[in-house]
Structures are given as structure tokens and as C-alpha cells.
Amino acid sequence: GAVVRTEYFGLTSVVTQEPVSEQTLFQAASLSKPAFAYVVLKLAEQGRFDLDRPLARYLRPDDFPAHAWIDRITARHVLTHTSGLPNWRDGVGGDMTPAFEPGTDWRYSGEGFVWLQRVIETQLDTGLAAVMRERLLDPAGMTRSTYGWTPERGIFETYGHRIDEEGKPYVNPLQLRRELGTRYEAVAARWGTPIESWTYEDVRRALAEMPPHTNPRVADLSLETISLPGNVLPNAAGSLAAPVADYARFLALMMPQERPAEWQLSEAGRRAMLGRRFTKSTPALGWGLGWGLEATAIGPIFYHTGNNGGIFRSLVLGEAVRRRGLVLFTNGERGNVVAQRIAARYTGLALVGVED
């Protein structure tokens, strides 16, 4: 129920040889989703938002097709990945027609989380990063974490690595979030508004005003491509950057709380978040409101994996009953293998869901 141990290994960059430390920020990738879900559920507890009201009644994206299933998708469907929407659209103009009737099947979807982000921003009249800072990051002591881009993030965020044919790591030529973040800063300076206050619509507006790319790997990408929901930052589905100890503080909130603070989810809300809402094709695997769930020999496990661009791989898992958990951040394309091995070592289990 508390952060009791942190360890750091390896390098933030094989070019600079700077070691990973407690100061290092990692791209948490899809681990952004459970933290966002926590805030959404708290807003619902406060009566600020209805989990079961169709999102289209709040805001319907202009590029979504006219389809009855889209008009029935709710926040509950998004948080359980039962909306039917794709993970990310297949390029500019990609088909966003749901694959099935909402609530009848399971399909992982980042697009759904970005839609929900836009709805929350509209309801609160505030950008995602500011919402997350006010309602979770600062109260939980996650003060160095951000969903947006800050000068500190540019200094302390680790670089992502790939492996060459000889098995040696090298810095990936395209670090998209860093490239976009530093160019966002030029617009933010002109506007006089920090990136953390930007809404999704602000970001789309800023993209058209950004200075030219200097990285040839980015210059090949069109404005439409970098404007796709999966690339936008702040992004509820995958733009969180955090030190590992910060995310562990969030994980501790998922353990039973005797007297939750006013800003925290109630104990009933926490249990609801970890309650099985959908069972996948493998009976042991299910999904709650923001978390993957697995029935194991030692009891129920909740978990989530992360993968930004195949080079930032992360894993978090917890046992609420025993009040213990594990957070693993890596900055290399084989990080998922390392994370799975460490998880197996600590739990004594070969977790099925973690290998997704």
C-alpha cells in the first residue's frame, strides 16, 4: 500500500551514457489509461459526468461516420475496451466504424480514450494535462509527472532504443514525442500559454503554426499524420511521462483505503474500478474500468502494459488483497521481455495477460 522499494538500471541514452536514476522520466505509454480512468470515475462520483450517457450526446467527432453503434458508445464502454472502435485509425481518413455493437465484445482502443478525453475537456473547459495535474498528479505527490510537455520533460525524459543486427542498442532516430514537444514550445511561447493548459483542439490549432521540422525522419510525415489522435499530446491514451516512483504512488491508490482523502476515489469506487466488467475469450482474463484482470493461483491480479512506438515498453501489476504491486518502465524495444521475466520472478506466475 506504499512505495517501499525502487531500483534503477541501464542508461537514458547509449549516446550520452547518462545512467537511469530517480530523476529519469519514462514514457508510461498506455499506463496513461488507468490513471485517466481513475479521474474519470472520480468525476462520475462527484456527479460531474455520467459513465452511461452516450459520448455523442456530449461531443461527436466530425470525422466519425454516421452509424447507430457510435451513437451508443459510453464512457463505460471506452474504459472496458468494449466500444468496438479500433486501437488507432489506419491513417488519415481511416474507417472509424465500430467492429461490433458496444458492450458485446472486446477490442483494445486508444481512439476511444482520446474521444473520452475530448468530452472531459469540454465538460470541464480545461485541457487534459491540467485536469490530471489538479485532480490526481499533484494531490498524489506525482509532481514530476505530466501528460503534456514541459521543459523539465525535455531534460529528464529518457530516449528510446532499438537493437541492431549485432544485438547492440542504438537510439531510435525518431523520438516523436520529444520532436513534437520541443516544437510545441515555440507556439506556446508565442501564445503565452503553457502546453499543459492546452486542449485537444488547441493542439490541432498549434500544429498548423509550428516551425518546420529539422529532423528528416519527421519531415517525411504530413501534418495530417502527426495530427492523428495517436500522435497528439497531451493524450489520455499514451502521453504520460513519469518517474517510476511517481507511478508507484498511483498504484498504491488502487489498494484498499481505510479513509480515502476527499480527492481520492471512494472505497466503493476503487472496488468498482477493479471489478470484472467483461470476460475475454480466455476465462481467466477480463477487464475492469481501466485495468486488465487475471485470475491466478494466488488470487486476482490487475495489470496494464504499455508500448509507445515499440521502444518504450512498460508494465504494472497489482494484488489489491495483499496490497502489493510492481511497476516496470523500460526504454528499449525488448523491454517487454525484461518486464515479463521480472514479473514472473516476483509473482511466481506466468501471467497470460501480461504477454499480450
C-alpha positions in Angstrom: 0.0 0.0 0.0 3.0 2.3 -0.2 6.2 2.7 -2.2 8.8 0.6 -0.4 11.5 -0.1 -3.0 12.8 1.4 -6.2 15.7 0.3 -8.4 17.3 1.8 -11.5 19.4 0.1 -14.2 20.9 1.0 -17.5 21.2 4.2 -19.5 18.9 7.0 -20.5 20.8 7.1 -23.8 23.6 5.0 -25.1 25.0 8.2 -26.8 25.3 10.3 -23.7 25.9 7.3 -21.3 23.8 9.0 -18.7 22.6 6.5 -16.2 18.9 6.0 -15.3 18.1 7.4 -11.9 15.3 8.6 -9.7 15.2 11.8 -11.8 14.6 9.9 -15.1 11.2 10.4 -16.7 9.9 7.5 -18.8 7.1 7.4 -21.3 4.5 5.4 -19.5 2.7 4.8 -22.8 -0.7 3.0 -22.3 -0.2 3.1 -18.5 -1.6 6.6 -19.1 -5.0 5.0 -19.4 -5.6 3.6 -15.8 -4.6 7.0 -14.3 -7.0 8.8 -16.6 -9.7 6.3 -15.8 -9.3 7.0 -12.1 -10.0 10.7 -12.6 -13.0 9.9 -14.9 -14.5 7.7 -12.2 -13.9 10.4 -9.6 -15.7 12.9 -11.8 -18.6 10.4 -12.0 -18.7 10.1 -8.3 -18.9 13.8 -7.9 -21.8 14.0 -10.4 -19.8 15.9 -12.9 -20.0 13.2 -15.6 -22.3 10.2 -16.4 -20.5 7.0 -17.3 -23.6 5.6 -19.0 -24.6 8.6 -21.1 -23.6 8.2 -24.8 -20.5 10.2 -25.5 -22.0 11.5 -28.7 -24.5 13.5 -26.6 -21.5 15.4 -25.1 -19.4 15.7 -28.2 -19.4 13.8 -31.5 -16.2 14.0 -33.6 -16.7 15.3 -37.1 -14.7 12.5 -38.7 -16.7 9.7 -37.1 -19.1 8.0 -39.6 -22.9 8.1 -39.2 -23.5 4.8 -37.5 -26.0 3.8 -34.8 -23.4 1.9 -32.8 -21.2 5.1 -32.5 -24.2 6.9 -31.0 -24.5 4.3 -28.3 -20.9 4.2 -27.0 -20.5 5.4 -23.4 -17.5 6.1 -21.1 -18.1 2.7 -19.5 -17.6 1.0 -22.9 -14.4 3.1 -23.5 -12.9 2.2 -20.1 -13.6 -1.5 -20.6 -12.5 -1.5 -24.2 -15.9 -2.7 -25.4 -16.7 0.3 -27.6 -15.8 -1.6 -30.8 -13.6 1.3 -32.0 -10.1 0.5 -33.5 -7.0 0.9 -31.4 -5.8 3.6 -33.8 -7.3 4.6 -37.2 -5.5 3.3 -40.2 -4.0 6.6 -41.4 -5.7 9.8 -42.4 -9.3 9.2 -43.3 -9.2 5.7 -41.7 -12.5 4.0 -41.1 -13.8 4.5 -37.5 -16.9 2.2 -37.8 -17.1 0.1 -34.7 -16.3 -3.6 -35.2 -19.3 -4.7 -33.1 -22.2 -3.5 -31.1 -20.9 -1.7 -28.0 -20.7 -3.9 -24.9 -20.9 -7.2 -26.8 -17.2 -7.9 -27.4 -13.7 -6.7 -26.5 -11.3 -4.7 -28.7 -8.5 -2.6 -27.3 -9.0 1.1 -28.3 -6.8 4.1 -27.8 -9.2 6.1 -30.1 -11.9 5.7 -27.5 -9.8 7.2 -24.8 -9.0 10.2 -26.9 -12.7 10.7 -27.6 -13.4 10.5 -23.9 -10.6 13.0 -23.2 -12.2 15.5 -25.6 -15.5 15.0 -23.8 -13.9 15.6 -20.4 -12.1 18.7 -21.7 -15.4 20.0 -23.0 -17.2 19.3 -19.7 -14.6 20.9 -17.5 -13.5 23.6 -20.0 -9.9 22.6 -19.3 -7.1 20.7 -21.1 -6.3 17.1 -20.2 -2.9 17.8 -18.7 -4.3 20.4 -16.4 -7.2 18.2 -15.4 -4.8 15.4 -14.5 -2.5 17.6 -12.6 -5.2 19.2 -10.5 -7.2 16.0 -9.8 -4.5 13.3 -9.5 -0.9 14.2 -10.1 -0.4 16.9 -7.5 -2.6 15.5 -4.8 -1.0 12.1 -5.1 2.6 13.6 -4.9 3.2 12.8 -8.6 4.5 16.3 -9.1 7.1 15.5 -11.8 4.7 13.6 -14.0 2.9 15.2 -16.9 0.6 14.3 -19.7 1.8 17.4 -21.6 5.2 18.7 -22.5 7.4 20.8 -20.2 11.0 22.0 -20.4 11.8 19.6 -17.5 10.4 16.7 -19.5 12.7 17.6 -22.4 15.7 17.4 -20.0 14.9 14.3 -18.0 12.9 12.1 -20.3 14.8 9.0 -21.4 15.5 8.2 -25.1 14.0 5.1 -26.7 16.3 2.4 -28.2 16.3 -0.3 -30.8 18.6 -3.2 -31.3 20.8 -3.6 -34.4 21.7 -6.8 -36.3 24.6 -7.4 -33.9 22.4 -7.1 -30.9 23.7 -3.7 -29.9 21.3 -0.9 -28.7 21.1 2.4 -30.6 18.9 5.5 -30.0 15.9 5.3 -32.3 16.3 8.1 -35.0 12.7 9.3 -34.5 11.7 10.3 -30.9 8.3 11.6 -31.9 7.1 13.0 -28.6 10.3 14.8 -28.0 10.3 16.2 -31.5 6.8 17.4 -31.3 7.1 18.7 -27.7 10.1 20.9 -28.4 8.2 22.4 -31.4 5.1 22.9 -29.4 7.2 25.0 -27.1 7.8 27.6 -29.8 4.0 28.0 -30.3 3.4 28.1 -26.5 5.9 30.9 -26.2 4.0 32.9 -28.9 0.6 32.2 -27.3 1.8 32.9 -23.8 0.0 29.7 -22.6 1.8 26.6 -21.3 1.3 23.4 -23.2 -0.1 21.7 -20.0 -3.2 24.0 -20.4 -3.9 23.1 -24.0 -7.0 21.1 -25.0 -7.1 18.7 -27.9 -8.4 21.5 -30.1 -5.6 23.8 -29.0 -3.1 21.1 -30.1 -4.7 20.8 -33.5 -4.5 24.6 -33.9 -0.9 24.6 -32.8 0.2 22.0 -35.3 -0.6 24.4 -38.1 1.6 27.1 -36.5 4.6 25.1 -35.6 8.0 25.8 -37.2 9.4 23.5 -39.8 10.8 20.1 -38.8 14.5 19.8 -38.5 14.5 16.0 -38.2 14.3 14.4 -41.6 12.5 11.4 -40.1 9.7 13.7 -39.1 9.8 15.9 -42.2 8.5 12.9 -44.1 5.3 12.8 -42.0 2.5 15.0 -43.2 0.7 17.5 -41.0 -2.4 15.2 -41.2 -0.3 12.3 -40.0 1.1 14.0 -36.9 -2.4 15.3 -36.2 -3.8 11.8 -35.9 -5.2 11.1 -32.4 -2.5 8.6 -31.6 0.2 11.3 -32.1 -1.4 14.2 -30.3 0.0 15.3 -27.0 -1.5 15.7 -24.3 -3.1 12.3 -24.9 -5.2 10.3 -22.4 -4.3 7.1 -24.1 -0.5 7.3 -24.0 1.3 10.7 -23.3 2.0 10.4 -19.6 5.7 10.8 -18.7 6.6 9.9 -15.1 9.4 8.7 -12.8 8.8 5.1 -11.8 8.3 6.1 -8.1 5.5 8.5 -9.2 3.6 5.9 -11.0 4.0 3.6 -8.0 2.3 6.2 -5.9 -0.7 6.0 -8.2 -0.6 2.2 -8.0 -0.8 2.5 -4.2 -4.2 4.2 -4.6 -5.6 1.0 -6.0 -5.0 -0.8 -2.7 -7.8 -0.8 -0.1 -8.0 2.6 1.7 -9.5 2.9 5.2 -10.3 6.6 4.9 -9.7 7.9 1.3 -9.0 11.6 1.1 -11.6 13.8 -0.5 -9.8 13.9 -3.8 -9.5 10.1 -4.0 -11.9 7.6 -5.3 -14.2 6.2 -2.6 -13.5 2.7 -1.5 -16.6 1.6 -3.4 -15.3 3.4 -6.5 -11.9 1.7 -6.1 -13.6 -1.7 -5.9 -15.7 -0.9 -8.9 -12.7 0.0 -10.9 -11.1 -3.4 -10.2 -14.4 -5.3 -10.7 -14.7 -7.6 -13.7 -16.9 -5.9 -16.4 -16.0 -8.1 -19.3 -14.6 -11.7 -19.6 -12.4 -12.3 -22.6 -12.1 -15.4 -24.7 -9.7 -16.9 -22.1 -11.9 -17.3 -19.0 -9.0 -16.3 -16.7 -8.8 -12.9 -18.4 -11.2 -10.0 -18.0 -11.3 -6.2 -18.0 -12.4 -3.7 -15.4 -12.8 0.1 -15.6 -9.3 0.9 -16.9 -7.4 -2.3 -15.8 -6.8 -5.7 -17.2 -7.8 -8.5 -14.8 -6.4 -12.1 -14.5 -7.5 -14.9 -12.2 -4.4 -16.7 -10.9 -3.4 -19.4 -8.5 -2.5 -16.8 -5.9 -5.7 -14.7 -6.4 -6.8 -11.9 -8.7 -4.2 -9.7 -10.4 -4.9 -6.4 -12.1 -2.4 -5.2 -14.7 -1.7 -3.0 -17.7 1.1 -3.0 -20.3 2.4 0.0 -22.3 4.1 0.3 -25.7 4.9 3.6 -27.4 6.4 3.1 -30.8 7.8 -0.3 -29.9 10.6 1.4 -28.0 9.1 2.4 -24.7 7.7 -0.7 -23.0 6.1 -0.7 -19.6 4.2 -2.9 -17.2 2.3 -2.5 -14.0 0.5 -5.2 -11.9 -1.0 -5.3 -8.5 -2.7 -7.6 -6.0 -5.2 -5.4 -4.1 -5.9 -8.1 -1.5 -2.2 -8.4 -0.5 -1.7 -4.6 -1.0 1.4 -5.1 -3.2 2.3 -4.2 -6.7 5.1 -3.8 -9.2 5.8 -1.0 -11.8 8.4 -1.5 -14.6 9.4 1.2 -17.1 11.9 0.5 -19.9 13.3 2.4 -22.8 14.1 -0.3 -25.3 12.2 -2.5 -27.8 13.0 -5.7 -25.8 11.8 -4.1 -22.6 8.6 -6.2 -22.6 10.7 -9.4 -22.3 12.6 -8.0 -19.4 9.4 -6.8 -17.7 7.7 -10.2 -18.1 10.7 -12.0 -16.6 10.8 -9.7 -13.6 7.1 -10.0 -13.1 7.3 -13.8 -13.2 10.2 -13.8 -10.7 8.3 -11.6 -8.2 4.9 -13.3 -8.5 6.0 -16.9 -9.3 3.4 -16.8 -12.1 3.5 -17.0 -15.9 0.8 -14.3 -16.4 -1.2 -14.8 -19.5 -2.5 -11.2 -19.9 0.9 -9.6 -19.4 2.2 -11.3 -22.6 -0.4 -9.6 -24.8 
